[in-house]
């Protein structure tokens, strides 16, 4: 989760996305893991059907883990940004957008590319059973969790699969069927009217 140095940056970056009409969710946890996959996100932004993850790094942070953090999120979001006070000199993931944060302003350095990554079978195995059942729309005899994972993995190229995954990972974990983004477990900060 975000460290003390990132908290003021999160507010500035949240304001940037809020001004563009996004719902923002600071310090979010995606419902994708039982503990081993990095699923904490400094800031999530949602607009329409797009879900954006923003990883925020202060001057004190090391950028060494950014690629690994981004890779864990890519199957579940449409875009990913790195927002930082630092001048980034090293090559990062090519789909990553870059925002430079100075004082109370955010400057777009590089637009992100839309992500179309598919989850690995290991990543799907970390989803809750009820979520896997929703993906495969199981209605008959109970399948084992392993069978549900394999069935979900075969559906990864279905056009509705990605939207279903985005809804599942933003679910507050209290429902058995629907997991819409707009009832995400954090109260969204709505844009100013």
Secondary structure as UniProt FT lines:
FT   HELIX           4..19
FT   TURN            20..21
FT   STRAND          23..29
FT   TURN            31..32
FT   STRAND          40..47
FT   TURN            48..49
FT   STRAND          50..57
FT   TURN            59..60
FT   HELIX           63..65
FT   HELIX           66..73
FT   HELIX           74..76
FT   STRAND          79..84
FT   TURN            94..95
FT   STRAND          97..102
FT   TURN            103..104
FT   STRAND          105..110
FT   HELIX           121..124
FT   TURN            125..126
FT   HELIX           129..136
FT   HELIX           145..154
FT   TURN            155..157
FT   TURN            159..160
FT   HELIX           161..169
FT   HELIX           181..183
//
